[in-house]
Amino acid sequence: MVLDARSRILATSYDLFAQRGVRAVGVDEVIARSAVAKSTFYRHFPSKNALVMAFLARREQQWTLAFIAAGSERRGSTPEAQLLAIFDVFDEWFASEAFDGCSFINILLEMGPDHELGLASIDYLANIREIVRERAARAGLRDPESFSRSWHILMKGSIVAAAEGDIRAAQRAKAMARSLIDQFR
């Protein structure tokens, strides 16, 4: 299947940004690896930040929605089980060659909370937390907003621990998550 220029640029930059971050990847590298002309690149993405914003949107579709939300929904028959299943999805991810950390966390830390890419990352992290909040509400847990913030700390913490080399981080977080559910019941 031959991809159009915009799709090649996005596919190339997706892998590069997910694996190496924003600052370590230059536009010239994306152009060379995408096999497009510089003018073609800039016709589709007027700046590197525009490309990173497109990457973040794609990351939300592929990682947040298709991988985490859908994967945990398939594994759990109740909202509570779907919450816990997030860590089952993470467990497989952490042990896989595809584990590349959370791009939203990475870009937030790399660019800072005042940079447009940091702000976008904060918004995407809030979207993940909203999925958790909705499941908590459907599970009948009290104060779903506070619950989702605490739960999200477990999610983000397990990702960072896995990046440090703890491939059992999701299992550890899941054990703590059960206690959190009990606390908010």
C-alpha positions as CSV (number, residue, x, y, z in Angstrom):
1,M,0.0,0.0,0.0
2,V,1.5,3.3,-1.1
3,L,0.8,6.2,1.4
4,D,0.3,9.7,0.2
5,A,2.9,12.3,1.3
6,R,1.0,13.5,4.4
7,S,0.4,10.0,5.6
8,R,4.1,9.1,5.1
9,I,5.1,12.2,7.1
10,L,2.7,11.3,9.9
11,A,3.7,7.7,10.0
12,T,7.4,8.5,10.1
13,S,7.0,11.2,12.7
14,Y,4.8,9.0,14.8
15,D,7.5,6.5,15.3
16,L,10.3,9.1,15.8
17,F,8.4,11.3,18.3
18,A,7.1,8.3,20.3
19,Q,10.5,6.8,20.6
20,R,12.8,9.9,20.9
21,G,10.6,12.8,21.8
22,V,10.2,16.2,20.1
23,R,13.5,18.0,20.6
24,A,15.6,15.0,19.4
25,V,13.8,14.8,16.1
26,G,14.4,17.4,13.4
27,V,12.3,18.4,10.5
28,D,15.1,17.5,8.1
29,E,15.1,13.9,9.5
30,V,11.4,13.6,9.1
31,I,11.6,14.9,5.5
32,A,14.4,12.5,4.6
33,R,12.8,9.4,6.2
34,S,9.4,10.3,4.7
35,A,10.9,10.7,1.2
36,V,9.2,14.0,0.6
37,A,10.4,17.3,-0.6
38,K,10.8,20.1,1.9
39,S,8.1,22.1,0.2
40,T,5.7,19.1,0.4
41,F,6.4,18.8,4.1
42,Y,5.6,22.5,4.7
43,R,2.5,22.4,2.5
44,H,1.1,19.8,4.9
45,F,2.6,21.0,8.1
46,P,3.6,24.7,8.3
47,S,5.8,24.1,11.3
48,K,7.3,21.3,13.4
49,N,4.8,22.2,16.2
50,A,1.9,21.6,13.7
51,L,3.4,18.2,13.0
52,V,3.7,17.4,16.7
53,M,0.1,18.5,17.2
54,A,-1.0,16.1,14.5
55,F,1.1,13.4,16.1
56,L,-0.6,14.0,19.5
57,A,-4.0,13.7,17.9
58,R,-3.0,10.4,16.2
59,R,-1.5,9.2,19.5
60,E,-4.9,9.8,21.2
61,Q,-6.7,7.8,18.5
62,Q,-4.2,4.9,18.3
63,W,-3.1,4.7,22.0
64,T,-5.7,6.2,24.2
65,L,-8.9,5.2,22.4
66,A,-8.0,2.2,20.2
67,F,-5.4,0.5,22.6
68,I,-6.2,1.5,26.2
69,A,-9.9,2.4,26.2
70,A,-11.0,-0.3,23.7
71,G,-8.6,-2.9,25.0
72,S,-9.8,-2.5,28.6
73,E,-13.4,-2.4,27.5
74,R,-13.1,-5.7,25.7
75,R,-11.5,-7.3,28.8
76,G,-14.0,-6.1,31.4
77,S,-17.7,-6.9,31.5
78,T,-18.5,-4.1,34.1
79,P,-17.2,-0.6,34.5
80,E,-15.2,-1.6,37.5
81,A,-13.7,-4.6,35.7
82,Q,-12.9,-2.2,32.7
83,L,-11.1,0.1,35.1
84,L,-8.9,-2.7,36.4
85,A,-8.4,-4.1,32.9
86,I,-6.5,-0.9,32.0
87,F,-3.6,-2.4,34.0
88,D,-3.9,-5.7,32.2
89,V,-3.5,-3.8,28.9
90,F,-0.6,-2.0,30.4
91,D,0.9,-5.2,31.6
92,E,1.1,-6.6,28.1
93,W,2.3,-3.3,26.7
94,F,5.1,-3.0,29.3
95,A,6.4,-6.4,28.4
96,S,6.3,-5.9,24.7
97,E,8.8,-4.5,22.3
98,A,6.3,-1.8,21.4
99,F,6.5,-0.2,24.9
100,D,7.5,3.4,24.3
101,G,6.2,5.2,27.3
102,C,3.4,7.8,27.3
103,S,4.0,10.5,24.7
104,F,1.7,12.9,26.5
105,I,3.7,12.7,29.7
106,N,7.0,12.8,27.8
107,I,6.1,15.8,25.7
108,L,4.7,17.6,28.7
109,L,7.9,17.1,30.6
110,E,10.1,17.9,27.6
111,M,8.3,21.1,26.6
112,G,6.9,22.3,29.8
113,P,3.3,23.1,30.8
114,D,3.4,26.6,29.3
115,H,4.4,25.5,25.8
116,E,1.6,24.9,23.3
117,L,2.7,21.3,23.0
118,G,2.8,20.9,26.8
119,L,-0.7,22.4,27.0
120,A,-2.0,20.1,24.3
121,S,-0.5,17.1,26.2
122,I,-2.3,18.3,29.4
123,D,-5.5,18.3,27.4
124,Y,-4.9,14.8,26.1
125,L,-4.1,13.5,29.6
126,A,-7.4,15.1,30.7
127,N,-9.1,13.1,28.0
128,I,-7.7,9.9,29.4
129,R,-8.8,10.9,32.9
130,E,-12.3,11.6,31.6
131,I,-12.5,8.0,30.4
132,V,-11.6,6.9,33.9
133,R,-14.1,9.3,35.4
134,E,-16.9,8.1,33.2
135,R,-16.2,4.5,34.2
136,A,-16.1,5.4,37.8
137,A,-19.4,7.1,37.6
138,R,-21.0,4.1,35.8
139,A,-19.5,1.8,38.5
140,G,-21.3,3.9,41.1
141,L,-18.1,5.1,42.8
142,R,-18.4,8.3,44.9
143,D,-16.7,11.5,43.7
144,P,-15.7,10.2,40.2
145,E,-13.6,13.3,39.6
146,S,-11.4,12.8,42.6
147,F,-11.3,9.1,41.9
148,S,-10.1,9.6,38.3
149,R,-7.3,11.9,39.4
150,S,-6.0,9.3,41.9
151,W,-6.4,6.5,39.4
152,H,-4.6,8.5,36.8
153,I,-1.6,8.9,39.2
154,L,-1.5,5.1,39.3
155,M,-1.6,4.9,35.5
156,K,1.1,7.5,35.0
157,G,3.2,6.1,37.8
158,S,3.1,2.6,36.4
159,I,4.2,3.9,33.0
160,V,7.2,5.7,34.5
161,A,8.1,2.7,36.6
162,A,8.0,0.5,33.5
163,A,10.2,3.0,31.7
164,E,12.7,2.5,34.6
165,G,12.6,-1.2,33.9
166,D,9.9,-2.5,36.2
167,I,7.9,-4.7,33.8
168,R,5.7,-5.7,36.7
169,A,4.6,-2.1,37.4
170,A,1.1,-2.6,36.0
171,Q,0.5,-5.6,38.3
172,R,1.7,-3.5,41.2
173,A,-0.5,-0.6,40.2
174,K,-3.5,-2.9,39.7
175,A,-3.2,-4.1,43.3
176,M,-3.2,-0.5,44.5
177,A,-6.1,0.2,42.2
178,R,-8.3,-2.4,43.9
179,S,-7.7,-0.6,47.2
180,L,-8.6,2.7,45.6
181,I,-11.9,1.3,44.3
182,D,-12.7,0.1,47.8
183,Q,-11.9,3.5,49.2
184,F,-14.3,5.2,46.8
185,R,-17.1,2.7,47.0
